[in-house]
Amino acid sequence: MEILKLQPIFKDYIWGGQRLREDFGFQSDLPKLAEGWMLACHQAGMNTIDLAACSPISKLLMSVLQFIGAAPGSTGGGVKVTTFAVLILTIRSVAQGRDDCVIGGHHIESKTVYRALTIIVIGAVLLQKKGEVAAAERMETIFYNAALGMRLKDGSGIAYLKTDNSYEMRGTRNGHPEADRKQTRYKYSPVHQDVAVCCVPNSLRITPYFIQKAWMTDSEGHLVCNLLLPCALETEHRGGKVKIEMQTGYPLSDSIRMSGYCETDQRIKLRKPVWAKEIKASKEYATEGDYLGFSCKGGCTEQIDLKLVTAPRVIQDRNGFHYFAYGAVIYALHHEAAEEKGRVYAEHFHDRYFYPEKKLKQYKYLPNQRIEMIDGKLVTRLFNTDTQTTETVELKPMMYSVLRQVAF
């Protein structure tokens, strides 16, 4: 293992002087020394070692440092060290069971915490802006299941994205006992001020980011639809206006109608979901890796009808649990829930707790069982652990559930 001795890099900005030379003994041919870079992962470069020769761990460390970036008074990039510090302090406060963020006995305002978390999320999203198909698939899975699965169907309340199985919503995770509990996150609330929905990981906070990242441009400058959803795109691209509308009931529908107008010739690309066995289209397309490529002639209005052909499938996670899916949607066994009214904020605005109306039935996965899609439900057979019998069950979309079993 060799020791690297780095040569400092100096800058002679107008505010420079002689203190680095006189007080610290640094030598340079520059007349004035404004600042010296002894060891830095700076976005503007200034490296004196060969990055290609660095190990993956070293490159990861440098990437993290560049993501955090400079101090808030600096013109350097990154999310800023103070933002990262607020994130770490917030994690510590949550681990300690606090409802707020405290440092040295001083309270940090909630709006500061929200701003820091939002900046971190935006930065993380930007890191994914490479158009990677795997990232798009994960985003759809999280949004259409975990996010929409924690929003009441009538829109009266939301909760944090949480565990897949949800056996009750009485404050703690599936009713787990918590000693000296100071807050109750696992409930539905209509207000942002409540701890149950205050921060980033809920459907309302992440929906704008999801929609914003639906359309991108690739390395060749083509317009690319990475996330499938009903949406409209209006932009100017390659010297002309582009208007595209996606009409679909996706992810609960396997049909998409894409219509639009381009002033100039355009190449439009659409992500092909990994679960789609086949895609039928009313217009000829070329398969370009994980995308479908359509040529659109300038000055023309076009309409393309797409049919995503798929089938029910079973996904096994690293812990050996099984999940049932159809397209981008995860299906769950819904449990009947009784509601308990919580804190009231105004008329028709109150927290809502849920608990099972009767004893929950627990089921286990049975291999080699037939799975059918019937009227929007997956019908299969599972093993009832209470009665020790095999039963036919109906699984419904996770996004419409309150209490549910998802992992079998």
C-alpha positions in Angstrom: 0.0 0.0 0.0 1.5 3.3 -1.1 1.2 6.6 0.6 0.1 9.4 -1.7 1.6 12.8 -1.1 -0.6 15.4 -2.8 0.6 18.7 -4.2 -1.6 21.6 -3.1 -3.3 23.7 -5.7 -3.5 27.5 -5.0 -5.7 30.2 -6.4 -4.8 33.8 -6.8 -8.1 35.5 -6.6 -8.4 39.2 -6.1 -8.9 38.9 -2.3 -5.6 36.9 -2.0 -2.7 37.9 0.2 0.5 36.4 1.8 -0.7 34.7 4.9 -0.7 31.2 3.5 2.9 31.7 2.5 4.1 33.6 5.6 2.0 32.0 8.4 1.8 28.4 7.1 4.9 28.1 5.0 3.2 27.2 1.6 5.3 27.9 -1.5 3.9 29.0 -4.8 4.9 31.0 -7.8 1.6 33.0 -7.7 2.0 36.6 -6.4 -1.0 36.3 -4.1 -2.5 33.2 -2.5 -6.3 33.5 -2.0 -6.9 29.8 -1.1 -5.2 26.4 -1.2 -6.7 23.1 -2.0 -4.8 20.5 0.0 -7.3 17.6 -0.4 -10.6 18.1 -2.2 -13.4 16.4 -4.1 -14.4 19.5 -5.9 -17.0 19.5 -8.7 -14.7 21.8 -10.8 -11.9 19.3 -10.8 -8.5 20.3 -9.3 -7.4 16.6 -9.0 -3.8 15.8 -8.9 -4.2 12.0 -8.9 -5.5 9.5 -11.5 -9.1 8.8 -10.7 -9.1 5.8 -13.0 -6.6 4.2 -10.7 -8.8 4.7 -7.6 -10.7 1.8 -6.0 -14.5 1.6 -6.2 -14.7 2.5 -2.5 -12.6 5.6 -3.0 -14.8 6.6 -5.9 -18.0 6.1 -3.9 -16.6 8.2 -1.0 -15.7 11.0 -3.4 -19.2 10.8 -5.0 -20.8 11.1 -1.5 -18.6 14.1 -0.7 -19.5 15.8 -4.0 -23.2 15.1 -3.4 -23.0 16.8 0.1 -21.0 19.6 -1.4 -19.8 22.9 0.0 -20.8 25.2 2.9 -24.0 27.4 2.4 -21.9 30.6 1.9 -19.9 29.0 -0.9 -20.6 29.0 -4.6 -19.7 25.3 -4.7 -22.4 22.7 -5.6 -24.0 19.9 -3.7 -26.9 19.9 -1.2 -24.7 21.8 1.3 -23.2 20.6 4.5 -25.8 22.2 6.7 -28.6 20.5 4.8 -26.9 17.1 5.3 -26.4 17.9 9.0 -30.1 18.6 9.4 -30.8 15.3 7.8 -28.5 13.4 10.2 -29.9 15.3 13.2 -33.5 14.5 12.1 -32.7 10.8 11.8 -31.2 10.9 15.3 -34.2 12.7 16.7 -36.6 10.1 15.1 -34.5 7.3 16.5 -34.8 8.9 20.0 -38.6 9.1 19.7 -38.8 12.8 19.4 -41.4 14.7 17.4 -39.0 17.5 16.5 -35.3 18.0 15.6 -33.1 19.3 18.4 -29.4 20.1 18.6 -27.6 21.3 21.6 -30.9 22.0 23.4 -32.0 24.2 20.5 -35.1 23.4 18.4 -34.8 23.4 14.6 -38.0 24.7 12.9 -40.1 22.2 11.1 -39.9 24.2 7.8 -36.1 24.0 8.0 -36.3 20.2 8.4 -38.8 19.9 5.5 -36.6 22.1 3.2 -33.6 19.9 4.0 -35.4 16.7 3.3 -36.9 18.0 0.1 -33.4 19.1 -1.1 -32.0 15.7 -0.3 -34.9 13.9 -2.2 -34.5 16.2 -5.2 -30.7 15.6 -5.2 -31.3 11.8 -5.0 -33.8 12.0 -7.9 -31.3 13.9 -10.0 -28.8 11.2 -9.4 -31.2 8.8 -11.1 -31.7 11.0 -14.1 -29.9 8.6 -16.4 -33.0 7.1 -17.8 -32.1 3.7 -16.4 -34.9 1.2 -17.0 -34.4 -0.5 -13.7 -34.8 2.8 -11.9 -38.0 3.5 -13.7 -39.4 0.1 -12.9 -38.6 0.6 -9.2 -40.2 4.0 -9.2 -43.4 2.7 -10.7 -43.5 -0.2 -8.2 -43.1 2.1 -5.2 -45.5 4.8 -6.5 -48.3 2.7 -7.7 -48.2 0.4 -4.7 -46.5 1.7 -1.6 -47.5 5.3 -2.2 -51.0 4.9 -3.4 -51.5 2.1 -0.9 -51.1 4.6 1.9 -53.8 7.0 0.7 -57.4 6.5 1.6 -59.5 5.9 -1.5 -61.8 8.8 -0.7 -58.9 11.2 -0.4 -59.6 12.0 3.3 -56.2 11.0 4.7 -52.7 9.7 4.0 -50.0 8.0 5.9 -46.3 7.3 5.6 -45.2 4.7 3.1 -44.9 1.6 5.4 -44.7 -2.1 5.5 -46.3 -4.2 2.8 -48.5 -6.1 5.3 -50.8 -3.9 7.3 -52.8 -5.7 10.0 -53.9 -2.6 11.9 -53.4 1.2 11.9 -53.5 2.1 15.6 -50.3 4.1 15.9 -47.5 1.6 15.9 -46.3 -0.7 13.1 -48.8 -3.5 12.9 -49.6 -3.1 16.6 -46.0 -3.8 17.7 -45.6 -2.7 21.4 -43.3 0.3 21.9 -42.1 1.3 25.4 -42.5 4.9 26.3 -44.1 5.8 23.0 -44.1 9.5 22.3 -45.6 9.6 18.8 -48.0 7.5 16.7 -47.1 7.5 13.1 -49.2 4.6 11.8 -52.5 6.2 11.2 -54.2 8.3 8.5 -54.3 12.0 8.8 -55.6 14.9 6.6 -53.1 17.5 7.9 -49.5 18.1 7.1 -48.7 19.2 10.6 -49.3 15.7 12.0 -46.3 13.5 12.5 -48.0 10.7 10.6 -47.7 12.6 7.3 -45.4 15.5 7.9 -42.3 14.5 5.9 -41.4 13.4 2.4 -42.3 9.7 2.2 -46.0 9.9 1.4 -48.0 10.0 -1.8 -48.8 13.7 -1.9 -45.1 14.7 -1.4 -43.7 12.4 -4.0 -46.4 12.6 -6.7 -45.0 15.8 -8.3 -41.5 14.3 -8.6 -43.0 11.2 -10.2 -44.9 13.2 -12.8 -42.0 15.5 -13.4 -39.6 12.6 -14.2 -42.1 10.8 -16.6 -40.6 12.4 -19.7 -36.9 13.0 -20.4 -34.5 13.2 -23.2 -31.9 10.6 -23.9 -28.2 11.0 -24.9 -29.2 11.4 -28.5 -31.7 14.2 -27.7 -34.8 12.1 -28.4 -37.9 12.5 -26.2 -38.4 9.5 -23.9 -41.4 8.4 -21.8 -39.8 6.6 -18.9 -42.8 6.4 -16.6 -46.2 5.2 -17.8 -49.2 7.2 -16.6 -52.0 9.5 -17.9 -50.3 12.8 -18.7 -49.8 15.5 -21.2 -46.5 16.9 -22.5 -46.1 20.4 -24.1 -42.6 21.5 -25.0 -40.4 22.9 -27.7 -37.9 20.4 -29.0 -35.6 20.4 -32.0 -37.0 23.5 -33.5 -40.7 22.9 -33.1 -43.5 22.6 -30.7 -44.5 19.2 -29.4 -47.8 18.2 -27.8 -48.3 14.6 -26.6 -51.2 13.3 -24.5 -51.2 9.9 -22.9 -54.8 8.6 -22.3 -54.8 5.5 -20.2 -56.1 3.8 -17.0 -52.6 2.5 -16.3 -51.5 0.8 -14.2 -54.9 -0.9 -13.8 -55.4 -0.9 -17.5 -53.1 -2.5 -20.1 -54.2 -0.1 -22.9 -52.5 3.2 -23.7 -53.5 5.8 -26.4 -50.8 8.2 -27.3 -51.9 11.1 -29.4 -50.1 14.3 -30.3 -48.8 16.9 -32.8 -45.1 17.7 -33.7 -44.2 20.8 -35.8 -40.9 19.1 -36.8 -39.8 15.5 -37.3 -39.4 13.8 -33.9 -38.3 10.4 -32.6 -40.4 9.4 -29.6 -39.4 6.6 -27.4 -41.5 4.7 -24.9 -40.2 2.4 -22.1 -41.1 -1.3 -22.5 -42.0 -2.7 -19.1 -40.0 -5.7 -18.2 -43.2 -7.6 -17.3 -44.8 -7.1 -20.7 -44.6 -10.3 -22.7 -45.6 -8.4 -25.9 -46.6 -5.0 -27.0 -49.2 -4.5 -29.8 -49.2 -1.1 -31.5 -51.4 0.5 -34.2 -48.2 2.0 -35.7 -45.0 0.3 -36.7 -42.2 0.7 -34.2 -38.5 -0.3 -33.7 -37.3 -2.0 -30.6 -34.3 0.0 -29.3 -33.0 -1.9 -26.3 -35.6 -1.5 -23.5 -37.6 1.1 -25.5 -40.0 1.3 -28.4 -39.1 3.9 -31.0 -41.7 5.8 -33.0 -41.0 8.2 -35.9 -43.3 11.1 -36.0 -43.5 13.3 -39.1 -43.5 17.1 -38.6 -46.7 18.9 -39.2 -48.9 15.9 -38.6 -51.3 14.8 -35.9 -50.9 11.2 -34.9 -52.6 8.7 -32.7 -51.0 5.4 -31.5 -52.9 2.7 -29.6 -50.8 0.3 -27.5 -51.8 -2.9 -25.8 -49.4 -4.3 -23.1 -49.8 -8.1 -23.1 -49.0 -9.6 -19.7 -50.0 -12.4 -17.3 -50.2 -12.9 -13.5 -46.9 -13.6 -11.9 -45.4 -14.4 -8.5 -42.4 -12.5 -7.2 -40.2 -13.9 -4.5 -38.1 -11.6 -2.3 -34.8 -12.2 -0.7 -36.5 -13.3 2.6 -38.5 -16.0 0.8 -41.9 -14.3 0.8 -44.1 -14.3 -2.3 -46.0 -11.4 -3.9 -48.7 -11.6 -6.5 -48.5 -9.1 -9.4 -50.2 -8.2 -12.6 -48.4 -5.6 -14.7 -47.1 -2.9 -12.4 -49.7 -3.6 -9.6 -49.1 -5.7 -6.5 -52.2 -7.5 -5.3 -53.2 -8.0 -1.7 -55.6 -9.9 0.5 -57.9 -7.2 1.9 -59.1 -7.4 5.5 -62.3 -5.7 6.7 -61.5 -2.7 8.9 -63.4 -0.9 11.6 -62.6 2.8 12.0 -61.7 4.7 15.2 -61.9 8.5 15.2 -58.8 10.4 16.4 -57.8 14.0 16.9 -60.2 16.5 15.3 -58.7 19.5 13.4 -61.9 20.9 11.9 -65.3 19.7 10.7 -64.8 16.6 8.5 -61.0 16.8 9.2 -59.7 14.3 11.8 -57.2 11.5 12.3 -58.4 8.0 11.5 -57.3 4.7 13.1 -58.3 1.3 11.8 -58.4 -2.1 13.4 -59.7 -5.5 12.1 -63.4 -6.1 12.6 -62.7 -9.8 13.3 -59.8 -12.1 13.8 -57.4 -12.0 10.9 -56.8 -15.0 8.8 -53.2 -15.6 8.0 -52.3 -17.3 4.7 -49.2 -18.9 3.2 -48.1 -19.3 -0.4 -48.7 -22.6 -2.2 -46.5 -23.3 -5.2 -47.8 -24.4 -8.6 -51.3 -23.0 -8.1 -53.4 -21.6 -11.0 -53.7 -17.7 -10.9 -56.4 -16.1 -12.9 -57.3 -12.4 -13.5 -61.1 -12.2 -13.2 -62.9 -8.9 -13.1 -59.9 -7.0 -11.9 -59.0 -9.5 -9.2 -56.4 -12.2 -9.0 -58.0 -15.5 -8.0 -55.7 -18.3 -6.6 -55.4 -20.8 -3.8 -53.5 -20.2 -0.5 -53.0 -22.1 2.7 -54.9 -21.0 5.8 -52.5 -21.4 8.7 -55.4 -21.3 11.3 -57.6 -24.0 9.8 -54.7 -25.8 8.1 -56.8 -26.0 4.9 -56.4 -24.7 1.3 -58.8 -22.0 0.3 -59.6 -20.1 -2.9 -59.0 -16.4 -2.3 -59.5 -13.1 -4.2 -56.6 -10.6 -4.2 -57.3 -7.0 -5.0 -54.9 -4.1 -5.9 -52.8 -3.1 -2.9 -53.4 0.6 -3.7 -57.1 0.3 -2.7 -56.4 -1.4 0.7 -56.3 -0.2 4.3 -55.6 -3.5 6.2 -54.1 -6.2 4.1 -51.7 -9.1 3.7 -49.3 -8.7 0.8 -46.5 -11.1 1.6 -47.2 -14.8 1.7 
